[in-house]
Amino acid sequence: MILHVARTALIALRRDRGALVLSFVLPLAFFSIFAAILGRQHDSTPKVKLIVVDQDQSEASRQLVKALMSESSLVVRTKPAAEKKNAPAPADYTAETAEAAVKAGEAPVALVIPQGFGQHPVAFGPDGSGSSLELLNDQSDAIAPQIVVGLLQKAAMTAMPASMADEGMKYADKYVGGFTPEQRAKVDEGLQALKKEQASGQIGTANDASDRNAAAGAGIVAVKERAVVGQDKKSPMISFYAAGIGVMFLLFTASGSAGALLDEAESGTLERVLSTRVTMTKLLAGKLMFNTLLAFVQLAAMFLWGWAVFKLDFFSHLAGFAVMGFCTAFAVAAFGMLLASACHTRAQLGALSTLLILIMSAVGGSMFPRFLMPEAMQKAGLLTINGWAIDGFQKVFWYDMPVSALWQQVSVLVAIGVVLFVVARRVARRWEAA
Amino acid sequence: MHISGMAMPLEVTSLVKRFGQLTAVDDVSLTVRAGECLGLLGPNGAGKSTLIRSIVGRVVPNGGRVAVFGAAAGSTAARMALGWVPQELAVYPRISCRENLGSFGRYYGLRGSALKEAIAWCLKWAALEDRAGELAKNLSGGMRRRLNMAAGMLHRPRVMLFDEPTVGVDPQSRNRIFEMIEALKGEGMAIIYTTHYMEEAERLCDRISIIDHGRVIAAGTKDELVQSSFGRCSHVLARFSGDEAAIGEWAARHGGRVKESTAEFTIERPTEIARLLDEASKAGLELEDVSLRKPNLESVFLHLTGRELRD
């Protein structure tokens, strides 16, 4: 008898394609996405964008920059990218432009090597602490500054052996009782040779094991971190999660709400409505308007909750929220309309929407910040509504950008909404007079 | 096109609708006059609903024409002159009766006091005044049917199409629905009424068209249909006890047929009963019961469309 019950359940499952998709395709899709996000291959781990400003222009600072540039997990830029291909190369970053670039979200970290760093590059020594490097960071990315600090120490150790030795000699000179003129001459001679090797590039790069061994035992540079974005934010990631989770659930709500179209088609109400003065275009537009408003209110509730419970600074960003909220709600509502128009039953809609929404949310950054994903996945995120919406909300709530800075996200989301709605209208022709 | 007061309320001429290889409606012509109720009868899949949907403009015919007061089906003028009560309960289940009527009224372009008056009239017509605030999904089957009918009446159409409006309702609600439709007829409305219940057609319809395989196979008043199918003939039903095979053999010999020990014959004169019973006695059959029945609409329907199951 138990077998008969199991057999009946198996037959029912085989007939239910939606359940089959949810049972087998969705887990595999998710597994693949997270495997890709979390770095299935070493080559695909995310690279940290680092802006470097070398105010010192000393031998030591140049060596440090060179070593940082040779780090495979960093993308080091000393000047902004040229706007056009043949345009003249822009000027190097200054401390101010680097800070502005971090504030604009162009890079999560900027390193400023101050003047005089080359004279006292090492954090310890008889002359007191060395010159501090300044790290300007964006608090929304908690990992990038840590990676940069770690790599800075590594680069310092491997790129500036002469400085390390010099500082060591100063220690010996001060605490051992001073060198004799003969000893001093020998030390200087050795240091000069080391500096020559360092300048010639024979040492100072950190890309193979022998170089690393050669530099082992060197000292550490001092780094002062300063948050230039999010320093006054009470809850650093709240706006990110309000947007990320908000958009994901908006997608679910929108597709569920648009599914009313299928209920109406099944009950005959849709056909009856279309026999009145309401045309299919007007009907879909009406539903799109409702679903857009519903999604907008849902987003507003999400952000208000963030404000009330998690101290999200909502009321200082009302204009930006309104613009991004409306565009996101519009795109999401159109997405729901398309799914509902394309599906034939509620079960089909449930399976397809769950599959698409979870994949879009994973790739688009609703579950896992995109800046932590490999490059290819970050780019794939731009194919999703989630990706553009989260970027826009981050610009508003994290980077405090004006509404005018949202033109890219607004354009893309509105375009997505329009295209999806036009396609939905076309697909919905099947409900029109046969 | 404007509605012409002089034009026929509904005129269908040589209508043809094909779905691939299937001809759902095959050269159908019919008219409905003001204050007249035309019954459409036919087995499942005969093409009734496709015909109704063609009149509403929800199906684009391959040939022929539908005119509602002279306006083409699907035109705004035709839509405003037509009211359609589909077979399905095509209302919004999660909103109240009043809200449902308000929505459909607005879909027909009604606003303000005109809409309020239309809602009030429909609630009264459908005897739903005391349930106006009830969610549609919480209504009984009969009430939901009446709400379904009322939703097609808001714009006060002059031609109504009722597609099996009494499916699944109790006798009391059915009776109420008959009264509602009779009231409309009395006001001069042109009505098409499709049903599988012959007694409904006999009660409500002035004329009846029987449709099968997409064609009108008979049309006229009930008496005309009976006359054309059976002339002056009557049915004799004679129930016997005994051997079923012997009963069947005897019935076949005299042009009848047997179902559950009851032999059925068609006779022209009532006096023929005596001859039949005499023959039965001679054949050794023991008579238990005999009745004479005048043919009715159901007899006509089964006579014309056959007794085989259609779905």
Interface residues (C-beta under 8 A of the other chain):
Chain A: E264 S267 G268 T269 E271 R272 V273 L274 S275 T276 R277 V278 A433 A434
Chain B: F19 R53 V56 G57 R58 V59 V60 G74 T76 R79 M80 L82 W84 P86 Q87 E88 L89 A90 V91 Y92 P93 F104 Y107 Y108 G109 A151 G152
